[in-house]
């Protein structure tokens, strides 16, 4: 895949490089370099309670190795746009808010984008404990990022709540010619750990919105006081139902 075909992680500018270059940077509420969130997002960042929205803020964290595309996935979902070029590696952690509608009910997701590098892992661990949902990404063109998923899942078991919603995402699925991880391998690993799975692409938009909506739907039903709703909805079944479509043709160079 060409360097300009997909964005690498992650959102924050490298603080050390800015200091050396003498540049001044005013961070946005979400931490994205050269990215101004929509006005409604800026408003949401100022409060955890939104009129006509569920009072509980559902904390959702993006996890995975550096370069798997966590930031590009979040920006695509947040703005609907794919921004070519590369983000600087994330330094620490940042967030944005997004309100989605599930069965005519507004659900507020507070989505956190994390650094994938090992040196920032202790920072990320601090955010696991009160997370409601975790989206764990690997890059389908990078076998190492897939091999590291088991280590990420081990950390989740150690630091996150037992009932946290987990979804495994094989990202950058738009470029089949450079694929290093088969879809079947991702599905097999997801079954082993009993988590939902789908492949995504921030560039084409494949399953990006669906991934977040599936998580929001699961969280809504978990919050519901109706036991029947909680018992009848399964995020794994929902994802399977929504993704049972003919596969897209491989990308061409």
N, C-alpha and C positions, 0 to 999 in steps of 0.2 A: 504494500500500500504506500502510495506517495506520501511525503511528509505533510503536504497540505490537504490531504484527503480527510483527515480526522484530527480532532483536537486531543492532545494529551492532557493528563492531570497536571496541576489541579488549580484551584481558584486564585490563591494568593500570590502576589508578587514576592519575589525573593528579597527579603528585607536587607540582607547583606549586600546584594548587588546594587540596590538603590542607594545604600549608604556610600558605597565606593564611587558610584557615578555622580553622586551629589544631587540626584533627582529628588524632588519632593512629591510625595504621593498622599492624597487624601482618600482614605479607604471608604468604600461605599458600605452601606449597611450589610450587604451580603459578602463583601470582600472580593468581588470580581474586578479584575483589572480591565479598564476601558469598557465597563459594562454598567449602564444605568438601568436599574430595575424600573418596571412600570410604576406609575404613581400609586396605584392601589397596593403594590407590594411595599413601597416605602411607608405607606400608612400602616400596613399590617405589622411592620417591624417595630412600630412604636407601642404596640399593645398586644397582649395575649388574649384579649377578649374582643370578639367582633359581633356587632349587632346582627341578629338573625342567624348566627352561626353557633354551632355547638360550643359550649363553654370550655370543654377539654381540648387542649392543644395536643395533637398526636405527633410526638417526636419521632421522626424518621431519619435514619442515618445511612449515608452511602459509604460503603466500605470496599476495599480491594487494593491491589497493588497500585503503585504509582504508574500512570500512563494507560490505565485500562479505559479511561474515558468517563470518570465519575462526573467531572465538571461539565463536559459537553452534554451528557445526558440530562443533567439538572437544568442547564441553560435552555436546552431544547424544550423541555417540559414547561419551564417557567415562561419562556418568551415565544416558543414556536419556531424559533430560528436556529439554524446551524451556522455557527461562525467559523469560517475557515481560519487556519493558522493554529498555533500552539499556545496554550496557557503555560505560564511559569508554574513550576511545582508548588504545590500547596505548602505553606508554612503554618502549621497549626490546624485550625478548623474554623469554619464560617457557616452561616445559615441564611436561608430565605424562607418566606412563608407563602403558602399557596392554598387557596380555598377551592375545593372541588365539590361537585354535586353528586350525591349518591342517593338514588331513589327520591329525588326532590328534597333531599336534606343536604345542607351545606356542611362540609367537613373541612376543618382546618388542619393542614399538614405543616409542621415546622420541619423543614428538610435541611439536614446538616451535611455538609460536604467535608470530608476528612482527608488529611495527608496520608498518602500510601507508603511513604518512606519509613523504614524501620526506626530512624532516629526520632520520629514524631509519634511512635506507637503508644508511648505512655500517655501522651496528650489525648489520643483517641480513646484509650481505655476508660478515661474518666467520664466519657459521655455514654458508655454502654449501659450503665446501670439503670437509668430511667428512660431508656429508649423503648418506644412501643413497637417499632418496626425497623428492620435492617434490610437494606438492599445490598447484596454482596455481588460485586462485579468481577468478571475476568474478561480478558480480551481474546476473542476466538482466533486471532492471528498470533497470539503469544502463548505458547504451551506452558511456559514457566508460571505465568499468571494463573493458569488453570491448576497447575500442580500445587500452587500455594493455597488453594481454596480450603483444603483440609486444615491447614494451620490457622487460617482465619476462622473457620468454624470451631476449632478448639478454643480459640480466644473468646469467641462469642459464648460458648458454654461456660467459660470461666468467669466472664465479667458481666454478661447480660442477664436479664431476668429469664426465668425458665419459660414463661409464656410469651416471649417476644415473637412477633411475626417475622419470619425470615423468607426472603425470596432470592434465588440465585439467578443472576442475569449474565448471559453470554453476550457481551457487547461487541460492537463493530461487525455485526453480522452482514453488513451490506457488501463486503468485499470477499466473496467466496474464493477468488483466485489465490488469495494469500492465507486462506484458512489453515490453521494448525490444530484446531480442536474440533472434532465432529460434534454435531448436535446431539447424537446418541450418547456421547460421553457425558455431556452436561446433564442430560436427562437421567442417566444411570446414577450419577453422583447425587442428584437431587432426590431420587428415590431412596438412596442409601441413607440420607439424612432426613428424609421425610419433610422436604421443603418444596415450595412451589418453584417452577423453573420456566424461563422463556428466554429467547434470544432477542436482542435489541440492536438498534442502530440509531445513534443521534443524527447521523447524516441524512438518512432516508426517513427517519421518524418511526421506523418499524417498532411497534409495541412499546414505545416510550410512554405514551399517555396511559396505555393499558396497564403497565407495571404499577404506576402510582395509583391509578383508580382501583386496581385489584386490592392493593394494600389498604386504601381508604375504605373500601367496602368491608373488608375483613375487620378493620378497627371499629367501624360503625356498628357492625353486628355484635362485636364483643362488648361494646358499650351499651347496647340495647338492653332494656330491662325485660324484653321478651325472650324467654328461654328458648322458645321454638325457633326464633330467628337465629339465635346463636348456635343451635344444634344442627340446623339444616343447611347453613352456608359453609362451604369449604373453599378457601382461597385456591387450593390446588385444583379442585374440580372446576372452579370458575375460570382459571387460567387455561386449562385444557379445552374447555368449551369455546372460549374466545379465540384460541389460537389454532383450532382445527380447520385450517384453510390450506389450499394448495401452496407449496413452497414457492418463494420468489425465484426467478431465474438467477443464475450466478452473474455477478457484475462483470463487465467487460472492460478491458484496458484500452 
